[in-house]
Amino acid sequence: MANIKSAKKRIKTAKTRTLRNKSTKSRIKTETKKFLAFVEEKDFEKASEQLNKLSSYINKAAGKNVFHKKTAARKVSSLSRVLNTIK
């Protein structure tokens, strides 16, 4: 355990950020699974709505440094390509 006050604060803030990042990543994974289920059913309308919601979550996560901006762009791009396969 750290003795210095600033080190103790770093440990505390790291824990809270880790929890927040885990919940964000978990939410994105869940929404991705829903999106892929709609694609599997070939339901273009629901899949495109889900993609809009999902890309919003991913971009917000990138804004909060949960993902790197280029990683977020890559995720959205690959999901868009999947959507275009059922067009």
C-alpha positions, 0 to 999 in steps of 0.5 A, a space after each residue: 500500500 502506498 504511503 504518499 497521499 497522491 499515490 493513494 489518490 491515484 490508486 483510488 481514481 484508477 479503480 473508479 476509472 477501471 470500473 467505468 471503462 469496464 462497464 462502457 466496454 461491456 455495454 458496447 459488446 452487448 450492443 454489438 451482439 444485438 447488432 450482429 443478431 439483427 444482421 443474422 436475421 437480415 433485418 436491415 431496418 433494425 440493424 441500421 438503427 442499432 448501428 447508429 446507437 452503437 456508433 454513438 456509444 463507441 464514439 463517446 467511449 473514444 471521447 472519454 479515452 476508453 478506446 483510442 480514436 482510431 480504434 473506435 473508427 476501425 470498429 465503426 467501419 467494420 460494423 458498417 461493412 457488415 451492415 452493407 453485406 445485407 443491403 
